[in-house]
Amino acid sequence: MIAVLVSLLAGCGDDEGSPGARSPSGATELRLELDADGPGPEVSRAQPLVCGGEAEVPTCARVDELPADPAAPVPPDAACTEIYGGPDTFRVQGTLDGESIDATFTRQNGCEIERFDAWLPILRELFPSYRPGASLAPS
């Protein structure tokens, strides 16, 4: 009886929010636009990312590490720490695993920083000189 219960429980669980939980159902073709200082004087930079073909780049492996819904907005009733991570913003547009995506990310509070940081490994590979919150550092 206990063995049956243990085996049933082992099959339960929801990995939707864990990295790699998405199952690729199509190609990924993204445009990521990073503005490291938000409304500051630095010009935003954009990079394409195409995965799912013969010319796949190493950064595509990082796409598989994203949460199940990497563009999900913070729920309106979420309790977020009031930590400011800097004026950094980025926007991702295109197709992710065959699904349309158009989302903007900020570092305005703890919840938004968490959303932003899910993409950080990809941003670091596409924009090697980028340092999150660097515009907050004293000159």
Buried (B, 14 or more C-beta within 10 A) or exposed (E): EEEEEEEEEEEEEEEEEEBEBBEEEEBBBBBBBBBBBBEEEBEEBBBEBBBBEEEEEEBBEBBBBBBBBBBEEBEEEEEBEEEBBBBBBBBBBBBBBEEEBEBBBBBBBBBBBBBBBBBBBBBBBBBEEBEBBEBEEEE
